[in-house]
Amino acid sequence: MATTITIDLRQVARGLAISLRQVQAVVELLDEGNTVPFITRYRKDQTGGLNEEQIRQIQARL
């Protein structure tokens, strides 16, 4: 049986001082199987220009 974990993305956004929209975009891109370097280089328009370290910090909190 699978266990469901709920993560408050608003809390992640506040903790990293970035917008909720940016966190949601990164989560969606990661869920689609995109790598951090790919997101950083080719999806800046969707993430609001987050750098690799910021994306990795989001990933670490998921």
C-alpha positions in Angstrom: 0.0 0.0 0.0 1.4 3.4 -1.0 1.8 6.1 1.6 0.8 9.7 0.7 2.8 12.5 2.1 1.5 16.1 1.9 4.0 18.9 1.5 2.9 22.5 2.1 4.4 24.3 -0.9 3.6 27.6 0.6 5.9 26.8 3.5 8.6 25.8 1.1 8.2 29.1 -0.8 8.4 31.1 2.4 11.4 29.2 3.7 13.3 29.9 0.5 12.0 33.4 0.0 10.6 32.7 -3.5 7.1 32.8 -4.9 4.7 29.9 -4.6 4.3 30.0 -8.4 8.0 29.3 -8.8 7.9 26.4 -6.4 4.8 24.9 -8.1 6.5 25.2 -11.5 9.7 23.5 -10.3 7.7 20.7 -8.7 5.7 20.1 -11.9 8.9 20.0 -14.0 10.6 17.6 -11.6 7.5 15.4 -11.5 7.6 15.2 -15.3 11.1 13.7 -15.0 13.2 16.8 -15.9 16.6 17.1 -14.4 17.8 20.1 -12.4 20.3 21.2 -15.0 17.7 20.9 -17.8 15.2 23.0 -15.8 17.8 25.6 -15.0 18.9 26.0 -18.6 15.8 25.5 -20.7 12.8 26.3 -18.4 13.8 29.7 -17.0 10.6 31.1 -18.4 8.6 28.7 -16.3 10.6 29.0 -13.1 11.0 32.8 -13.1 14.8 32.5 -13.6 15.6 30.4 -10.6 19.2 29.2 -10.5 20.4 25.6 -10.1 21.0 26.0 -6.3 17.5 27.3 -5.7 16.0 24.5 -7.7 18.1 22.0 -5.8 16.9 23.5 -2.5 13.3 23.1 -3.6 14.0 19.5 -4.6 15.6 18.8 -1.2 12.5 19.9 0.6 10.2 17.6 -1.3 
